[in-house]
């Protein structure tokens, strides 16, 4: 019998991490407890899953990627959070909130009895109770001009006095004033005053940027909070083996209860590995070493889908739970609009017409996607937002060659050296990029090189303007089309290429686009919001500002004993209520 040495080593590391690191818990992480909650919900067990990319950071103001977000969401909470089934808002550490008659003053009552995880940043290592001062501290940091803070967008132009404070903290400035819109009412009450009404404000408070953490942790760990998170969530980070595995253990002091009154969480621990290869991941799942597999190997998808539709009991996938639905996710190629080459709109249009998106979806991805990206940047999953009204790009060789000639590169023979930067995402991105590389050569006679790098480095390069042409996938972190269009809002783009630009990695700047975006944001009428967003998106397409490739569809397999883990289009995961059925 052959033994996979790599997986044996990984299993050994995981075992050591669970049983030796972090706060001590009973060694029952591989079995269900004898305790059973109301409704037959079992306690105990370790939920095992994989991520194809290692996390960039678990420090809330710096979280920009879905891989980090999915893990951080188990460790931290904000004032509000999302319902895992419907993606509607519900209370987090806020017990309740009210909005005044002007629609601009929000008052939040903080739950009593919410404690931080035990950590050595606290006196005696014992986590203290969270209060309103913690919320003020974290929100003040979100209004501070520092490279680690990428979340200012949720308060910029929204929270009263936020921009003034942000400007005053540039280059390490220490303002002698506080943010006008943040007021402490008492130890468990905080008031937030807005510049004007905002239909998205509450959504933004449920995003990872607005997770609450203690002052003591940031003062002790600083940038090390990347892998030393301290939150109030259902699980705490117990151990880390960089780029290999993480173990999160049950927070026994968690305040949460489910709808039946059971104390949460049910699980003893979460075990996250970071395997790059999807076939290896699926193999481990079938051997019972993972409880969830997300993003299935393309050559297995048809067989997996058919297993749920027929009565063939011999299908090896028949026993598993298949979850699939269109996602709030778009994959695209981005031009750096401050790069001399891509200031040329004709070149951008040539590239846009030269790529066969349907071929990528059908033959490269083999159907692992929802729809070819021939419209705009917003995926077709938002009620009332018809993407068919947006005219994007499809393969048109005559137009591609026409615009290439207008750009000054007839026949592509004198085109300069160009690199497409990307992260691999278990080789799926590489397969797509290889097809793009081939089509640009075949259709425009343009040679491009592929530069495959780790996600953390890729994001860092794109934010700092080091990439001229790069791949990106965007998964919404709140359910609204604005989440995609804000990626191209130009008013915050720095003039210098040396300055960080986020989230507008394209450094795209069009005053007409910004005008329609602002009109949508300033309206409280749905029809006006949708109309103005769509006008802005059409301008984006007319400018060939970005190449939409496909709108994604998520496929997940769960072991048959995994219960209470609904899927959603945002891949928002809250494992606090997941439990195992006894085998």
DRENBAVEX-229461 format. One line per field, with one value per residue (C-alpha): residue number from 1; residue in three letters; x, y, z. Coordinates in steps of 0.05 Angstrom, whole numbers, plus 5000, padded with zeros to 4 digits. Example, Ala and Ser with C-alpha at 12.3 -4.5 7.8 and 13.67 -1.06 7.14 Angstrom:
<rs>
n = 1|2
res = ala|ser
x = 5246|5273
y = 4910|4979
z = 5156|5143
</rs>
This chain:
<rs>
n = 1|2|3|4|5|6|7|8|9|10|11|12|13|14|15|16|17|18|19|20|21|22|23|24|25|26|27|28|29|30|31|32|33|34|35|36|37|38|39|40|41|42|43|44|45|46|47|48|49|50|51|52|53|54|55|56|57|58|59|60|61|62|63|64|65|66|67|68|69|70|71|72|73|74|75|76|77|78|79|80|81|82|83|84|85|86|87|88|89|90|91|92|93|94|95|96|97|98|99|100|101|102|103|104|105|106|107|108|109|110|111|112|113|114|115|116|117|118|119|120|121|122|123|124|125|126|127|128|129|130|131|132|133|134|135|136|137|138|139|140|141|142|143|144|145|146|147|148|149|150|151|152|153|154|155|156|157|158|159|160|161|162|163|164|165|166|167|168|169|170|171|172|173|174|175|176|177|178|179|180|181|182|183|184|185|186|187|188|189|190|191|192|193|194|195|196|197|198|199|200|201|202|203|204|205|206|207|208|209|210|211|212|213|214|215|216|217|218|219|220|221|222|223|224|225|226|227|228|229|230|231|232|233|234|235|236|237|238|239|240|241|242|243|244|245|246|247|248|249|250|251|252|253|254|255|256|257|258|259|260|261|262|263|264|265|266|267|268|269|270|271|272|273|274|275|276|277|278|279|280|281|282|283|284|285|286|287|288|289|290|291|292|293|294|295|296|297|298|299|300|301|302|303|304|305|306|307|308|309|310|311|312|313|314|315|316|317|318|319|320|321|322|323|324|325|326|327|328|329|330|331|332|333|334|335|336|337|338|339|340|341|342|343|344|345|346|347|348|349|350|351|352|353|354|355|356|357|358|359|360|361|362|363|364|365|366|367|368|369|370|371|372|373|374|375|376|377|378|379|380|381|382|383|384|385|386|387|388|389|390|391|392|393|394|395|396|397|398|399|400|401|402|403|404|405|406|407|408|409|410|411|412|413|414|415|416|417|418|419|420|421|422|423|424|425|426|427|428|429|430|431|432|433|434|435|436|437|438|439|440|441|442|443|444|445|446|447|448|449|450|451|452|453|454|455|456|457|458|459|460|461|462|463|464|465|466|467|468|469|470|471|472|473|474|475|476|477|478|479|480|481|482|483|484|485|486|487|488|489|490|491|492|493|494|495|496|497|498|499|500|501|502|503|504|505|506|507|508|509|510|511|512|513|514|515|516|517|518|519|520|521|522|523|524|525|526|527|528|529|530|531|532|533|534|535|536|537|538|539|540|541|542|543|544|545|546|547|548|549|550|551|552|553|554|555|556|557|558|559|560|561|562|563|564|565|566|567|568|569|570|571|572|573|574|575|576|577|578|579|580|581|582|583
res = unk|unk|unk|unk|unk|unk|unk|unk|unk|unk|unk|unk|unk|unk|unk|unk|unk|unk|unk|unk|unk|unk|unk|unk|unk|unk|unk|unk|unk|unk|unk|unk|unk|unk|unk|unk|unk|unk|unk|unk|unk|unk|unk|unk|unk|unk|unk|unk|unk|unk|unk|unk|unk|unk|unk|unk|unk|unk|unk|unk|unk|unk|unk|unk|unk|unk|unk|unk|unk|unk|unk|unk|unk|unk|unk|unk|unk|unk|unk|unk|unk|unk|unk|unk|unk|unk|unk|unk|unk|unk|unk|unk|unk|unk|unk|unk|unk|unk|unk|unk|unk|unk|unk|unk|unk|unk|unk|unk|unk|unk|unk|unk|unk|unk|unk|unk|unk|unk|unk|unk|unk|unk|unk|unk|unk|unk|unk|unk|unk|unk|unk|unk|unk|unk|unk|unk|unk|unk|unk|unk|unk|unk|unk|unk|unk|unk|unk|unk|unk|unk|unk|unk|unk|unk|unk|unk|unk|unk|unk|unk|unk|unk|unk|unk|unk|unk|unk|unk|unk|unk|unk|unk|unk|unk|unk|unk|unk|unk|unk|unk|unk|unk|unk|unk|unk|unk|unk|unk|unk|unk|unk|unk|unk|unk|unk|unk|unk|unk|unk|unk|unk|unk|unk|unk|unk|unk|unk|unk|unk|unk|unk|unk|unk|unk|unk|unk|unk|unk|unk|unk|unk|unk|unk|unk|unk|unk|unk|unk|unk|unk|unk|unk|unk|unk|unk|unk|unk|unk|unk|unk|unk|unk|unk|unk|unk|unk|unk|unk|unk|unk|unk|unk|unk|unk|unk|unk|unk|unk|unk|unk|unk|unk|unk|unk|unk|unk|unk|unk|unk|unk|unk|unk|unk|unk|unk|unk|unk|unk|unk|unk|unk|unk|unk|unk|unk|unk|unk|unk|unk|unk|unk|unk|unk|unk|unk|unk|unk|unk|unk|unk|unk|unk|unk|unk|unk|unk|unk|unk|unk|unk|unk|unk|unk|unk|unk|unk|unk|unk|unk|unk|unk|unk|unk|unk|unk|unk|unk|unk|unk|unk|unk|unk|unk|unk|unk|unk|unk|unk|unk|unk|unk|unk|unk|unk|unk|unk|unk|unk|unk|unk|unk|unk|unk|unk|unk|unk|unk|unk|unk|unk|unk|unk|unk|unk|unk|unk|unk|unk|unk|unk|unk|unk|unk|unk|unk|unk|unk|unk|unk|unk|unk|unk|unk|unk|unk|unk|unk|unk|unk|unk|unk|unk|unk|unk|unk|unk|unk|unk|unk|unk|unk|unk|unk|unk|unk|unk|unk|unk|unk|unk|unk|unk|unk|unk|unk|unk|unk|unk|unk|unk|unk|unk|unk|unk|unk|unk|unk|unk|unk|unk|unk|unk|unk|unk|unk|unk|unk|unk|unk|unk|unk|unk|unk|unk|unk|unk|unk|unk|unk|unk|unk|unk|unk|unk|unk|unk|unk|unk|unk|unk|unk|unk|unk|unk|unk|unk|unk|unk|unk|unk|unk|unk|unk|unk|unk|unk|unk|unk|unk|unk|unk|unk|unk|unk|unk|unk|unk|unk|unk|unk|unk|unk|unk|unk|unk|unk|unk|unk|unk|unk|unk|unk|unk|unk|unk|unk|unk|unk|unk|unk|unk|unk|unk|unk|unk|unk|unk|unk|unk|unk|unk|unk|unk|unk|unk|unk|unk|unk|unk|unk|unk|unk|unk|unk|unk|unk|unk|unk|unk|unk|unk|unk|unk|unk|unk|unk|unk|unk|unk|unk|unk|unk|unk|unk|unk|unk|unk|unk|unk|unk|unk|unk|unk|unk|unk|unk|unk|unk|unk|unk|unk|unk|unk|unk|unk|unk|unk|unk|unk|unk|unk|unk|unk
x = 5000|5027|5026|5023|5082|5061|4992|5020|5066|5008|4965|5020|5028|4953|4951|5008|4974|4908|4936|4994|4981|4938|4890|4880|4814|4791|4821|4754|4766|4757|4694|4624|4609|4558|4522|4465|4429|4356|4329|4378|4437|4502|4562|4634|4675|4727|4704|4759|4764|4813|4831|4870|4906|4939|4912|4941|4921|4871|4876|4806|4824|4872|4828|4816|4813|4758|4805|4825|4753|4724|4771|4768|4692|4697|4742|4713|4645|4621|4561|4520|4530|4495|4444|4479|4418|4387|4445|4399|4428|4422|4451|4523|4554|4499|4439|4396|4400|4356|4357|4332|4279|4332|4361|4431|4440|4449|4450|4476|4466|4523|4508|4532|4571|4611|4682|4746|4784|4836|4904|4969|4954|4906|4925|4931|4916|4841|4797|4758|4688|4678|4647|4629|4699|4725|4678|4701|4774|4766|4724|4774|4829|4787|4790|4866|4913|4959|4982|4949|4881|4846|4776|4769|4721|4663|4666|4695|4643|4593|4612|4613|4684|4717|4752|4777|4807|4836|4871|4898|4931|4970|5045|5034|4997|4966|4902|4883|4809|4763|4718|4655|4608|4629|4599|4601|4534|4553|4596|4548|4519|4552|4523|4545|4525|4528|4540|4477|4431|4464|4427|4491|4516|4488|4515|4584|4582|4575|4638|4706|4733|4684|4701|4717|4783|4815|4863|4909|4919|4937|4984|5020|5021|5017|5027|5031|4956|4961|4967|4951|4877|4838|4763|4697|4674|4654|4725|4794|4859|4896|4955|4986|5035|5048|5022|5004|4949|4909|4870|4813|4784|4717|4707|4674|4656|4618|4552|4514|4454|4416|4341|4327|4367|4429|4495|4541|4584|4571|4638|4701|4748|4759|4818|4839|4891|4921|4927|4937|4914|4839|4844|4884|4832|4775|4814|4822|4748|4728|4774|4737|4794|4753|4681|4673|4702|4691|4712|4710|4759|4730|4735|4693|4636|4590|4596|4582|4521|4493|4500|4446|4398|4396|4382|4449|4473|4541|4559|4613|4586|4514|4522|4547|4508|4517|4505|4508|4483|4505|4551|4561|4628|4660|4728|4763|4827|4846|4887|4928|4901|4961|5008|5029|5009|4937|4921|4905|4830|4838|4887|4840|4783|4828|4842|4769|4745|4800|4780|4729|4694|4646|4704|4736|4672|4655|4723|4773|4727|4683|4621|4648|4616|4547|4552|4605|4624|4597|4560|4589|4625|4564|4543|4471|4449|4418|4342|4321|4389|4385|4456|4429|4419|4495|4530|4599|4646|4646|4694|4697|4762|4748|4736|4797|4844|4812|4825|4894|4912|4881|4923|4986|5003|4983|4993|5020|5091|5122|5082|5125|5137|5076|5064|4997|5003|4959|4953|4941|4878|4892|4912|4844|4869|4931|4889|4846|4907|4940|4879|4879|4953|4939|4880|4919|4974|4927|4880|4926|4996|5012|5057|5045|5082|5048|5073|5042|5055|5024|4959|4988|5044|4996|4949|5007|5034|4968|4953|5021|5014|5069|5025|5005|4958|4931|4877|4828|4766|4718|4670|4620|4628|4558|4499|4494|4517|4553|4605|4630|4623|4661|4723|4726|4706|4759|4756|4803|4855|4923|4959|5025|5039|5080|5020|4974|4907|4852|4800|4808|4866|4855|4868|4811|4786|4725|4686|4622|4626|4636|4578|4528|4557|4547|4476|4460|4492|4454|4386|4337|4293|4308|4293|4340|4395|4391|4387|4447|4489|4474|4492|4558|4571|4558|4609|4658|4646|4649|4718|4738|4763|4763|4755|4699|4713|4657|4606|4617|4576|4595|4597|4605|4604|4589|4597|4527|4533|4545|4483|4459|4509|4469|4502|4494|4518|4570|4604|4591|4607|4586|4606|4580|4514|4541|4537|4550|4497|4521|4546
y = 5000|5068|5123|5197|5224|5296|5285|5242|5299|5349|5304|5299|5374|5384|5333|5369|5437|5415|5380|5425|5497|5553|5548|5478|5442|5371|5324|5308|5343|5281|5254|5279|5294|5255|5321|5335|5401|5416|5393|5335|5380|5347|5379|5362|5345|5380|5412|5402|5444|5471|5538|5539|5604|5622|5681|5750|5777|5769|5842|5869|5937|5902|5844|5848|5776|5723|5671|5714|5739|5669|5652|5719|5715|5657|5696|5766|5799|5869|5908|5872|5809|5772|5716|5657|5635|5700|5750|5797|5837|5814|5836|5818|5848|5901|5880|5932|5997|6056|6110|6180|6215|6249|6181|6205|6187|6113|6092|6022|5986|5938|5869|5858|5795|5794|5775|5775|5711|5696|5723|5747|5819|5821|5823|5751|5727|5730|5762|5822|5845|5885|5955|6016|6045|5986|6004|6076|6054|6009|6059|6114|6071|6061|6137|6139|6148|6089|6035|5980|6013|5995|6003|6079|6072|6052|6119|6166|6218|6181|6188|6260|6286|6222|6256|6313|6264|6222|6282|6303|6235|6236|6222|6200|6263|6261|6303|6339|6327|6268|6246|6288|6232|6183|6195|6150|6153|6105|6042|6002|6054|6089|6140|6148|6211|6212|6269|6248|6188|6125|6062|6022|6044|5985|5936|5966|5954|5880|5878|5853|5923|5937|5876|5896|5880|5904|5962|5917|5869|5922|5957|5892|5856|5912|5884|5814|5816|5788|5720|5739|5758|5772|5776|5755|5704|5632|5607|5632|5620|5566|5549|5569|5534|5586|5566|5496|5496|5534|5508|5548|5523|5532|5596|5569|5639|5656|5692|5665|5619|5587|5594|5535|5564|5520|5550|5561|5536|5462|5444|5435|5462|5481|5455|5492|5466|5503|5452|5483|5424|5413|5340|5327|5365|5323|5259|5278|5295|5227|5195|5232|5280|5342|5358|5410|5417|5482|5494|5425|5399|5417|5347|5319|5370|5335|5269|5303|5340|5277|5240|5283|5274|5199|5137|5104|5084|5064|5137|5151|5222|5200|5201|5273|5337|5381|5456|5500|5568|5630|5673|5747|5739|5763|5744|5795|5824|5894|5947|5996|6061|6101|6056|6090|6029|6025|6099|6081|6065|6034|5983|5966|5956|5912|5866|5866|5843|5791|5745|5688|5687|5631|5587|5600|5582|5520|5489|5515|5518|5462|5496|5515|5583|5613|5658|5686|5757|5791|5845|5888|5878|5864|5791|5770|5754|5819|5825|5885|5895|5870|5861|5849|5925|5932|5924|5894|5856|5790|5759|5801|5792|5848|5898|5872|5883|5950|5978|5948|5986|6050|6040|6041|5967|5941|5865|5867|5859|5917|5908|5917|5864|5853|5809|5785|5779|5729|5682|5609|5591|5517|5525|5548|5619|5592|5551|5612|5658|5608|5610|5686|5685|5638|5680|5746|5712|5679|5739|5799|5770|5797|5758|5763|5728|5699|5715|5669|5692|5681|5718|5762|5786|5794|5839|5879|5891|5912|5960|5993|6000|5951|5911|5937|5880|5832|5781|5791|5757|5796|5764|5813|5825|5853|5840|5901|5919|5979|5931|5920|5990|6021|5984|6037|6100|6150|6205|6169|6147|6177|6217|6183|6111|6103|6112|6054|6052|6010|5987|6021|5976|5997|6070|6085|6157|6182|6241|6220|6150|6182|6229|6173|6133|6192|6202|6130|6134|6198|6171|6133|6110|6041|6058|6118|6078|6022|6069|6110|6050|6020|6086|6086|6013|6027|6083|6033|5986|6041|6058|5984|5996|5922|5855|5815|5741|5703|5707|5651|5594|5560|5485|5456|5384|5368|5303|5273|5284|5359|5397|5469|5496|5531|5558|5630|5671|5708|5647|5680|5627|5625|5558|5575|5537|5479|5411|5338|5284|5220|5171
z = 5000|4980|5033|5015|5056|5048|5076|5132|5153|5149|5193|5244|5247|5255|5311|5347|5337|5365|5426|5446|5429|5456|5514|5540|5525|5535|5484|5452|5387|5344|5375|5392|5464|5503|5513|5467|5459|5448|5381|5378|5362|5382|5415|5397|5336|5294|5229|5177|5113|5063|5032|4966|4985|5051|5089|5079|5147|5204|5226|5211|5180|5132|5108|5033|5010|5017|5046|5105|5114|5119|5176|5211|5212|5260|5308|5307|5308|5293|5317|5263|5222|5165|5169|5136|5097|5072|5079|5117|5175|5247|5313|5330|5392|5388|5428|5392|5353|5336|5282|5294|5251|5208|5188|5207|5281|5298|5371|5388|5453|5466|5496|5566|5580|5514|5531|5490|5481|5534|5511|5541|5522|5581|5654|5678|5608|5621|5567|5593|5576|5512|5519|5478|5486|5444|5388|5390|5390|5329|5290|5306|5277|5214|5206|5216|5156|5162|5112|5153|5149|5084|5113|5113|5054|5099|5136|5084|5066|5111|5184|5208|5218|5192|5133|5176|5226|5170|5138|5206|5217|5152|5161|5233|5255|5325|5325|5389|5374|5367|5310|5313|5292|5347|5416|5478|5514|5569|5578|5535|5487|5428|5379|5307|5268|5192|5145|5108|5100|5076|5054|5059|5128|5167|5115|5123|5198|5184|5141|5165|5170|5227|5269|5341|5375|5440|5447|5489|5431|5380|5429|5446|5379|5328|5258|5288|5295|5224|5258|5330|5328|5391|5382|5414|5363|5373|5360|5378|5340|5378|5332|5265|5220|5166|5097|5123|5174|5227|5286|5317|5383|5416|5455|5518|5540|5476|5490|5430|5432|5374|5362|5408|5466|5458|5478|5418|5387|5380|5350|5392|5339|5266|5227|5164|5117|5057|5001|4932|4890|4882|4864|4927|4966|4937|4949|5022|5027|4999|5051|5106|5121|5103|5120|5066|4996|4958|4886|4856|4803|4736|4708|4765|4765|4715|4752|4818|4792|4759|4825|4854|4796|4784|4825|4811|4880|4851|4840|4891|4903|4917|4992|4997|5002|4940|4949|4887|4867|4828|4870|4882|4847|4782|4753|4710|4682|4702|4667|4708|4679|4703|4664|4598|4556|4582|4580|4508|4504|4435|4463|4520|4470|4426|4485|4505|4436|4428|4485|4477|4545|4525|4506|4574|4610|4570|4554|4605|4665|4637|4662|4731|4727|4719|4658|4610|4628|4565|4604|4659|4724|4768|4770|4753|4824|4851|4848|4807|4775|4703|4676|4606|4602|4604|4538|4549|4502|4467|4417|4354|4315|4265|4321|4359|4300|4282|4352|4355|4292|4320|4382|4338|4342|4273|4270|4341|4316|4355|4419|4481|4533|4578|4638|4665|4741|4778|4837|4822|4863|4857|4784|4759|4748|4713|4665|4648|4641|4595|4549|4550|4533|4474|4448|4451|4410|4360|4352|4360|4351|4421|4467|4542|4598|4660|4729|4781|4852|4922|4935|4990|4944|4886|4926|4953|4882|4854|4911|4902|4827|4810|4762|4693|4675|4726|4744|4801|4827|4871|4919|4950|5024|5028|4983|4938|4867|4897|4924|4853|4825|4883|4856|4802|4840|4822|4874|4922|4871|4889|4836|4848|4827|4890|4935|4953|4917|4946|4928|4861|4839|4767|4786|4739|4741|4702|4729|4692|4724|4792|4781|4768|4825|4872|4848|4864|4932|4949|4931|4974|4916|4889|4816|4818|4852|4801|4741|4762|4780|4711|4676|4715|4696|4622|4623|4653|4595|4543|4570|4567|4637|4656|4621|4655|4642|4678|4734|4783|4809|4874|4884|4953|4978|5051|5088|5101|5177|5172|5193|5196|5146|5091|5028|5004|4943|4984|5015|5082|5133|5206|5236|5305|5293|5252|5286|5269|5265|5298|5245
</rs>
